[in-house]
Amino acid sequence: MKALKYPTVREALLYKNTDSESVMCELCNRKCIIRDGQMGFCKTRINREGKLYTLVYGDINALSSRPIEIKPFFHFYPGSTSLTFSTWSCNFTCPWCQNYHLSKKAPNPKKANYISPENIVDLALKMGDEGVCVSFTEPTLLFEYSLDVFKLAKKHGLYTSYVSNGYITEKALVLLKNAGMDAINIDIKGDSKTYKKYCGNIKAKFVWNTAKKALDMGIHVEIVNLIVTGVNDNLKTIKNIVKLHLKNLGPEVPIHFTRYFPAFKFNEPPTKIEVLEKAYEIAKDFGILYPYLGNVPGHKFENTYCPKCGELLIKRRNFKILRWKLKNFKCPKCKFPIKITGEYVAK
């Protein structure tokens, strides 16, 4: 009970008692049943005498101002920057995690780096950022804190966003929307076998459901698919992802095929460029209007082209916009409307 005195320990919002000793966490779709004195799968929530507590409210382990394109968001306030922050641990077990030094460590309230929501928003304003973003590790774990930050951010004219694995429950998503969430980028790991084998027995359908529900709520959605060598780099898996994207989200939602590099416990070689290019071509052939490649600086498929006439509209390199040719968010050549949320921020 001593842990309850620390500022990062707060009663959780989404849980219910299942018996006299256990609670069910309703934050992510694992819906862990947690007995008294035990923690959930993510190690950020603990049951104390029938109450569930988050251990990471405002426990910030990384903080920086970053281009929105690095998330990646290419059709959401292009050219802007967001104050980006994260906390410890994760509810997935991906062995190739790029931020494993943050996601594979459990929180310690005694040593927490507490930053209040007010300080986060003040810092974003001082840094000249247009928004805030919870990223680096799974943002769902900062749920209660996100609600408070987002409400404050919206009062100060900032946009709010998540970069997520998409395993959040609908209850949590609704509360985030009500708090002012503007955008979410969801990482699709692969097909059902990929999720089950590498991510900790995850059900892929919940991830797609989250993306669809977010879009239906009016939240800006973009999808990223990290193509990992020997895991999800086969054409069958890529085609399946493209089909599910179109079925759940439609042709206008951008999809980013991102290059993997060896990290953490996974040592397969980096994704072949030709595999990424093939994924791009498959997406275009199936009718996705805005496919992109990521982690391949200078590649032509980082750019935005008019889906109707092929005109180069937005030229990018290293997460920066080098050329902006849109006029009133339309192709200057054929007048085809390009769906973008928010204004272009030239810096």
Helices and strands as residue ranges (DSSP letters): G 2-5, E 10-11, E 15-17, E 22-25, E 33-35, E 45-48, E 51-54, E 62-67, G 68-70, E 81-86, H 100-103, G 109-111, H 117-127, E 131-134, G 139-142, H 143-155, E 159-164, H 170-179, E 183-187, H 192-198, H 204-216, E 220-227, H 235-249, E 255-259, H 273-286, E 291-294, G 300-302, E 304-305, E 312-317, E 320-324
